[in-house]
Amino acid sequence: MLATPDEVEPGRHALPGGRYEVELPAGWFHERAPSDQITVVREGVYLSQLVVCARPRGRAFPCMRKEAKEKMTPAALAELALGETRALALGEGVRDVEVLENRAIEAGGRPAFLLHLRIEIPSGLDFDHLQAGFVEGEKMYWIWFRAPTLHYFERDRHAFDRAVETIRRHRAST
């Protein structure tokens, strides 16, 4: 018998390590994930997926064997995130990674980057992929959202926007 994923409850959810919390989309479902991240999906991992993670700076970009340094600008972090995404994509046989947007934003009260990518997989299906991230202390905080470009991306993008808007230091750790 297959385990049923837990439904996301309304409210704030603590990230691994407990320093930050974020609002996740109620009614989505938790998926099994590595210990440094929270992964939720709306209808399945290949439709709409939102990931929020708190990764040690030294392991921020494992494919490129690069670390995120605390004083890096959002632009420098974005370039590393793009390189990491391209490295992962090549390993999965992706045809193309197109940059639609790359700009500085604020997330969690910190300077952050925003990347909007379009990724074409071998079957010809396009996925839009959003990433936002920032560094604080020994961690890189990263929010990803991906969904098929047609129908799902615009329908569910609000989940990413809300996560970026609501990621905050946990009150107990201030």
N, C-alpha and C positions, 0 to 999 in steps of 0.2 A: 504494500500500500504506500502511495506517495504522500509525503508530508505536505500539508497545506501551508503556504507562507502566511505569516501574521500580517493582518491588515494594519496600516499606519493609523495610529490614533491622532486626533487633533492636538495641537500644542507644540511645545519646543522639545527637541530631542538633543541629548548630549552627544557630542562627537567622542570618539575614542580618545582617552587621555583626560577628558573632562574639562578642558580649558574653554572650549567653545560649545555653543548650542545653536541649533538652527530649526526653523519650521519646515517640516516635510509635508507633502501633499496628502491630506487625509483621504482615505479610501484607496490609496495605492497599497502595494504589498512589499514587505521586506523580503529581500533575496539573500541567500547565503553570500557572505563577502569576507575578504581578508580582515584581520583584526584591526587594521588601521582605517577602516572605512565603513560607511553605511551605504547600502545600495537598496533603492526602492524602484519598483516598476509599476506601470499602470495596468498593462494587459499582457505583459511578457517581456522578457529581456531584449528581444529583438524589435520591439515596437517602441516604447518610450521608457527610457532608463535614466534615473538620476542617481549620481554618486557624490557623496561628500566624504572627504578623507582628511586625516591629519597624519601626514607622513613625516618621519624624521628627515631633516634637511639633507643629510648625507645620502639618503635613498630616494630623493625626490625624482630623479630621472635615471632609473636603473638601466635602461637600454643604451643610453649614451654614456653611462658611468660618470654622470655629472651631479654635483650637489647644488642646492639652492643656498646662496649666501644671504645672510640677514640684510645686508645693505644693497642688495640688487634692486635695480629699478624695475617697475612693472614691464617695461619694454624688454629688458634683458631676460626676465622670467618667461615672458611670452615667447621669445625666440627659443629658449630651451624647451618649453612645453610643446611648441610646434615641432621641433626636432624629435622629441620623444614620441609624439603622435605619429609622425612620419615613419620613424623606426619601427614602431609597433605595427603600423599599417602594412609596411613592406613584408613583415613576417606573416601577415594574414592574407597576402596576395591582393591587396587593395590596388585598384587601377590608378586612382588619382586622389590627392588631397589638395583642395583649392581653398585659399584663404579668402573669405568674404569680408571679414572685419578683424582688426587687431587694434585695440585701443586701451588706454588706461581708464580705470574706473575706481570706485571705492567699494570695498566689501569688508564687513566686520570693523568698520572705522579705520581701515588701513588702506594705503595705496595698493591697488591690485591691477591685474591685467584681465582683459576679456578677449577671447578668441572665438570667432565664429567660422567654422570650417564646413566644407561640403566634401564628403568622402564617397567615392564611387567604388562599390564592391564588385567582384568579378561577375556576379549575375546581372550587373547593369543597374541595380537599385542604388539610388543616392540616399545617403544619410546626412542630415545636418547635425553638427556636433558643436556644442558650446562649452567653453572652459573659462573659469575664473579662478584666480589664485593669488595668494599673498604669503609672505613669510613673517613669522613672529617667533622670536626665541629660537628654539631648536626644531621647530616644526614648519612644514609648508602645508597650508590649508588650501584645498583644491575642491572645486565644485565642477562636475561634468554633467552634461545632459546630451543625450543622443536620441534621435528618432528618425524614421524615414521622412524624407523631405516632403513627399506627397501626403497630405492629410494629417499625419500625426505630429509633425514638428510644430506647426503653428498652433494646433489644438492644445498641445501640452507644454509649450514653452513657458507658460506662466509659472510652472513648478520651479524651473531654473531661476527665473527672475525673482521669485519670492525667496528662494534659498539664498541668493546673493544679497537681497535686501535685508534678510533677517539674521544672517550669521552674526553672532555677537559673542563676546567674552561671557562665559558663564558667571553669574553673579557671585558664586562662592569662590571664584578664582581671581576676582579683581582686587 
